[in-house]
Amino acid sequence: MLYYYRMTQVPLLDLKAQFQQIRTEVLPLIERVCESQQFILGENVRALEADLARYCASAEAVGVSSGTDALLLALMALGIGAGDGVITSPFSFFATAGTIARVGARPIFCDIDPETFNLSAVAVQSCIERDCARGSDGLVHRASGVRVRAIMPVHLYGQAAQMSALLPLAREHGLKVIEDAAQALGTEDERGIRVGSMGDVGCFSFFPSKNLGAFGDAGLCTANDAELAERLRVMRVHGGKPKYYHALIGGNFRIDELQAAVLRVKLKYLDGWSEARQRNARFYDQAFSKAVAQERIIIPVVRPGRHIFNQYVIRVQRRDALKAHLAERGVGSEIYYPVPLHLQQCFTYLGYRAGDLPQSEQAANETLALPIYPELTPQQLEYVVESVLSFLK
């Protein structure tokens, strides 16, 4: 391995490099949309939805305004609201629990698997057995009295949650399953099943930093039930069908036609980009192997299936000091996530305390994401590794 003592700039993500690859395809499409002046739910949205339904192995796909709105719309379409509870992970982006609270429901947090950072099926089962009771109206959370209506697993960092264990639990207790797949388009579980096709609704984000990123905010809901998919479509336009006639209350959750045009181009490249991320992850794994053997660093644990590496997340002691060291050397990194959701100030009313979910709390103190984007050069990868190892030594 080569070692570089002159500073090399390695950003956490370089979208400019990606844009150079697609600019000759995407700019004419943007111009065509502008010339048509059809900006809302046009031909690009319909084509993108068909393409993504096939890609996700789902019967239906409904383009929406963001990954957050995908979660919000899924909850609304399933009728989850005041007096309901949703079991989910505390180690995720805020939208996971924030949308549950926004519909008036109660997040019920269960701890994570410390290896994959995904919602632990063992913890969910323990929560159901210890903290819930079967009532005449279904599963009831004893402490709060809410009726548990759904499970929202998160496929964090691009690796599938334990769906083969979570789905039977949901069926046993009559719970809906909303997959937070914001970071996991194209991810597969150990059975080769694509995320977003297993639960009642799959929710994806096309925020620019995602593996498939728009030129702004955009998202997607997937579903296999045609009636539920139609409900999602109607509710994304304020619940109006036909226009100005409202049997449902929805919201303004439409995907933008310009974003759909961009995403149609990018989707053709996605598998190649995901393979490049996997190749970069293998480089890191090999380069860090000696430090792993000496227990100075923990690299991502990859379970059987398809991990698309939306992030490459390591665990280290003195994480904050490592982040500062990398910044000094021009290497971008990010902490996903420094405060678990159950300890966020806005969720104080839920009654959680430090120590309640130890695996999530430890992960929040130890994890750091390194650059993993497809356009990284071999020299940049080597520089990132040398920078990390120089700190660990």
C-alpha positions in Angstrom: 0.0 0.0 0.0 1.2 3.5 -0.8 1.3 6.1 1.9 0.7 9.8 1.2 2.2 12.4 3.5 0.9 15.3 1.3 -2.7 16.2 2.1 -5.2 14.8 -0.4 -8.8 16.1 -0.3 -11.3 13.2 0.0 -14.9 14.5 0.6 -17.5 12.3 2.2 -19.4 12.5 -1.1 -18.5 13.9 -4.5 -21.7 14.5 -6.5 -19.9 16.7 -9.0 -18.0 13.7 -10.2 -21.2 11.7 -10.6 -22.8 14.6 -12.5 -20.0 14.6 -15.1 -20.9 11.0 -15.9 -24.5 11.8 -16.6 -24.7 15.4 -17.7 -25.0 14.8 -21.4 -28.1 12.6 -20.8 -29.8 14.4 -18.0 -29.6 18.0 -19.2 -31.6 17.4 -22.4 -34.3 15.7 -20.4 -34.5 18.6 -18.0 -34.8 21.0 -21.0 -37.5 18.8 -22.5 -39.5 19.0 -19.3 -39.1 22.8 -19.2 -40.2 23.0 -22.8 -43.3 21.0 -22.1 -44.1 23.0 -19.0 -45.7 19.9 -17.5 -44.1 19.9 -14.1 -46.7 17.9 -12.1 -47.3 14.1 -12.4 -46.4 13.8 -16.0 -44.9 11.1 -18.3 -41.6 11.0 -16.4 -43.3 10.2 -13.1 -45.3 7.4 -14.7 -42.3 5.9 -16.4 -40.2 6.2 -13.2 -42.8 4.5 -11.1 -43.0 1.6 -13.5 -39.2 1.3 -13.6 -38.9 1.4 -9.8 -41.7 -1.1 -9.2 -39.8 -3.6 -11.4 -36.5 -2.7 -9.7 -37.9 -3.2 -6.2 -39.8 -6.3 -7.2 -43.0 -4.7 -6.0 -46.4 -4.7 -7.7 -46.9 -0.9 -7.3 -44.7 2.2 -6.9 -45.9 5.7 -6.0 -43.5 8.6 -6.4 -43.7 11.2 -3.6 -42.0 14.4 -2.5 -39.4 13.0 -0.1 -38.4 10.0 2.0 -39.9 11.6 5.0 -43.2 12.1 3.2 -43.1 8.5 2.1 -43.1 7.4 5.7 -45.8 10.0 6.6 -48.0 8.9 3.7 -47.6 5.2 4.6 -48.7 5.8 8.2 -51.7 7.9 7.0 -52.7 5.4 4.4 -52.7 2.6 6.9 -54.9 4.6 9.3 -52.3 4.9 12.0 -52.8 7.9 14.3 -53.8 9.0 17.8 -54.0 6.1 20.3 -51.7 3.9 18.2 -48.2 2.7 18.8 -45.5 1.8 16.3 -42.4 -0.3 17.2 -39.3 1.0 15.6 -35.5 1.6 16.0 -34.0 4.4 18.0 -30.9 4.4 15.8 -32.0 6.0 12.6 -32.5 9.4 11.0 -35.1 11.5 12.9 -37.8 11.1 10.2 -38.3 7.4 11.3 -39.8 8.4 14.6 -40.7 12.0 13.7 -43.3 10.8 11.2 -44.9 8.5 13.8 -45.3 11.3 16.2 -46.6 13.7 13.5 -49.6 11.4 12.9 -50.3 11.4 16.6 -49.0 7.9 17.2 -46.4 6.8 19.8 -43.0 5.6 18.9 -42.1 2.4 20.8 -38.3 2.0 20.6 -36.6 -1.4 20.7 -32.8 -1.8 20.7 -30.6 -2.7 17.7 -28.4 -5.6 16.7 -24.9 -4.3 17.6 -23.4 -5.9 14.5 -25.7 -4.6 11.7 -27.2 -1.6 13.6 -30.7 -2.7 12.5 -33.7 -3.3 14.6 -33.2 -6.5 16.6 -36.0 -9.1 16.2 -35.0 -10.5 19.6 -35.6 -7.1 21.2 -38.9 -6.7 19.4 -40.1 -10.0 20.6 -38.9 -9.3 24.1 -40.8 -5.9 24.0 -44.0 -7.7 22.9 -43.7 -10.3 25.6 -42.6 -8.1 28.4 -44.2 -4.7 27.7 -47.4 -5.6 25.9 -50.6 -7.5 26.5 -53.1 -9.0 24.2 -56.4 -7.2 24.5 -59.8 -7.6 22.8 -58.6 -4.9 20.3 -55.2 -6.4 19.6 -51.7 -5.8 21.2 -51.7 -3.1 23.9 -48.6 -1.4 25.2 -48.9 -1.6 29.0 -47.1 1.6 30.0 -48.9 3.9 27.6 -52.1 2.1 26.9 -51.7 2.6 23.1 -52.7 -0.1 20.7 -49.6 -1.4 18.9 -50.5 -1.2 15.2 -47.3 -1.5 13.2 -43.6 -2.3 13.1 -41.3 0.1 11.2 -37.9 -1.6 10.7 -35.0 0.4 9.2 -32.7 -1.0 6.6 -29.8 1.0 7.9 -26.7 2.0 5.9 -27.9 -0.2 2.9 -28.2 -3.6 4.7 -31.5 -5.4 5.2 -33.1 -5.7 8.6 -34.0 -9.1 10.0 -37.2 -9.4 8.0 -37.4 -13.2 8.0 -37.8 -12.9 11.8 -39.7 -9.6 12.0 -42.4 -10.5 9.5 -43.6 -13.6 11.4 -43.8 -11.5 14.6 -45.9 -9.0 12.7 -48.3 -11.6 11.3 -48.6 -13.3 14.7 -49.8 -10.1 16.3 -51.7 -8.5 13.4 -49.2 -5.7 12.9 -48.7 -3.7 9.7 -45.1 -3.5 8.5 -43.7 -0.2 7.1 -40.2 -0.7 5.7 -38.0 2.4 6.2 -35.7 1.7 3.2 -34.5 5.3 2.7 -30.9 4.1 2.5 -31.5 0.7 0.8 -32.7 0.9 -2.8 -31.7 -2.5 -4.3 -30.8 -4.1 -1.0 -31.7 -7.8 -0.6 -32.0 -10.0 2.4 -30.5 -13.4 2.9 -33.3 -15.0 0.8 -32.6 -12.7 -2.1 -35.8 -10.7 -1.6 -35.5 -6.9 -2.3 -36.3 -4.5 0.6 -39.5 -2.6 0.1 -41.3 -5.7 -1.3 -41.8 -7.5 2.0 -43.9 -5.2 4.2 -47.2 -3.5 3.6 -45.4 -0.3 2.4 -41.8 0.3 1.5 -40.5 3.8 1.9 -37.5 5.2 -0.1 -35.6 8.5 -0.2 -34.0 10.0 -3.2 -32.2 12.8 -1.2 -29.1 13.8 -3.2 -26.7 11.9 -0.9 -28.5 8.5 -1.4 -27.2 5.8 -3.8 -30.0 7.0 -6.2 -30.2 10.7 -5.5 -32.3 13.4 -7.1 -31.4 17.0 -7.7 -33.4 17.9 -4.6 -35.9 16.1 -2.5 -37.9 13.1 -3.8 -39.1 9.7 -2.5 -41.1 6.6 -3.2 -43.7 4.3 -1.7 -43.9 0.7 -2.8 -46.8 -1.8 -2.2 -48.1 -5.1 -3.4 -51.7 -4.4 -2.6 -53.4 -2.6 -5.4 -56.1 -1.0 -3.2 -53.5 0.3 -0.8 -51.4 1.7 -3.6 -54.4 3.5 -5.0 -55.0 4.9 -1.6 -51.4 6.2 -1.5 -51.8 7.8 -4.9 -55.0 9.6 -3.9 -53.7 10.7 -0.6 -50.5 12.2 -2.2 -52.8 14.8 -3.9 -54.7 15.8 -0.8 -57.0 12.8 -0.9 -58.9 14.3 -3.9 -60.3 12.0 -6.6 -61.6 13.3 -8.8 -60.0 16.7 -8.4 -61.7 18.9 -5.7 -63.7 15.9 -4.4 -62.2 14.5 -1.2 -63.2 11.2 0.4 -59.9 11.1 2.2 -57.6 13.7 3.9 -54.1 13.5 2.4 -51.4 16.0 1.7 -49.3 17.5 -1.0 -46.9 14.6 -1.4 -46.3 14.7 -5.2 -42.9 13.9 -6.7 -41.7 16.6 -9.1 -41.6 15.8 -12.8 -38.1 17.3 -13.1 -36.8 15.0 -10.3 -38.4 12.0 -12.0 -36.6 12.8 -15.2 -33.3 13.0 -13.4 -33.9 9.8 -11.5 -34.8 7.9 -14.7 -31.4 8.6 -16.1 -29.6 7.8 -12.8 -31.5 4.5 -12.3 -29.7 3.0 -15.4 -26.4 3.5 -13.6 -27.5 2.4 -10.1 -26.3 -1.2 -10.2 -22.9 -0.2 -11.5 -22.6 2.5 -8.8 -23.7 -0.1 -6.1 -21.0 -2.5 -7.3 -18.4 0.2 -7.1 -19.4 0.9 -3.5 -19.2 -2.8 -2.7 -15.7 -2.9 -4.3 -14.6 0.1 -2.2 -16.0 -1.6 0.9 -13.9 -4.7 0.1 -10.8 -2.6 -0.2 -11.4 -1.0 3.2 -12.1 -4.4 4.7 -8.8 -5.8 3.5 -6.8 -2.7 4.3 -8.1 -2.6 7.9 -7.8 -6.3 8.5 -4.6 -6.1 10.7 -6.2 -3.3 12.8 -9.3 -5.5 13.1 -7.3 -8.5 14.3 -5.7 -6.2 16.9 -9.2 -5.0 18.0 -8.4 -1.4 17.2 -11.3 -1.0 14.8 -14.6 -2.8 14.0 -15.5 -2.8 10.3 -19.1 -3.4 9.0 -20.5 -6.9 9.5 -22.1 -8.0 6.3 -24.8 -10.6 6.6 -25.8 -12.8 3.7 -27.8 -10.8 1.1 -27.0 -7.7 -0.9 -25.5 -4.8 1.1 -25.4 -1.7 -1.2 -23.2 0.4 1.2 -25.1 3.7 1.3 -22.6 4.2 4.1 -19.4 2.4 5.2 -19.5 2.7 9.0 -16.7 1.7 11.3 -16.7 1.5 15.1 -13.8 2.9 17.1 -12.9 4.2 20.6 -12.3 7.9 20.7 -14.5 8.3 17.6 -14.7 12.1 17.9 -11.0 12.4 18.0 -10.7 10.3 14.9 -13.2 12.5 13.1 -11.2 15.6 14.0 -8.0 13.9 12.9 -9.5 13.0 9.5 -10.8 16.5 9.0 -7.2 17.9 9.6 -6.0 15.6 6.8 -8.8 16.6 4.4 -10.9 13.4 4.7 -14.6 13.8 5.1 -16.5 11.7 7.6 -19.9 11.8 9.3 -21.5 10.5 12.5 -24.8 8.7 11.8 -26.2 9.3 14.4 -24.8 11.1 17.5 -28.0 11.0 19.6 -30.3 8.0 19.5 -33.9 9.0 19.0 -35.1 7.8 22.5 -32.8 10.4 24.0 -33.8 13.3 21.8 -35.2 16.3 23.7 -38.5 16.3 21.8 -39.2 12.7 22.9 -38.7 13.3 26.6 -42.4 12.8 27.0 -42.0 9.1 26.1 -40.1 8.5 29.3 -36.9 6.9 28.1 -33.7 7.3 30.0 -30.0 6.9 29.3 -29.2 3.2 29.6 -32.6 1.9 28.5 -31.3 0.9 25.0 -27.6 0.3 25.5 -26.7 -1.0 22.1 -28.1 2.0 20.3 -26.4 4.4 22.8 -23.1 2.7 22.4 -23.4 2.8 18.6 -24.1 6.5 18.8 -20.8 7.0 20.6 -18.6 4.8 18.5 -19.7 4.9 14.8 -18.2 6.9 12.0 -18.9 6.8 8.3 -16.0 7.0 5.8 -16.2 8.0 2.1 -17.6 5.1 0.1 -19.0 6.8 -3.1 -18.4 5.1 -6.4 -16.0 7.7 -7.9 -13.3 7.3 -5.3 -9.9 6.8 -6.9 -7.5 4.1 -5.7 -5.2 6.9 -4.4 -8.1 8.5 -2.4 -9.0 5.1 -0.9 -5.4 4.5 0.1 -5.2 8.0 1.6 -8.4 7.4 3.7 -7.0 4.1 5.0 -3.6 5.6 5.8 -5.3 8.5 7.6 -7.3 6.2 9.8 -4.4 3.9 10.6 -2.1 6.8 11.5 -4.6 7.7 14.2 -5.1 4.2 15.4 -1.3 3.7 15.8 
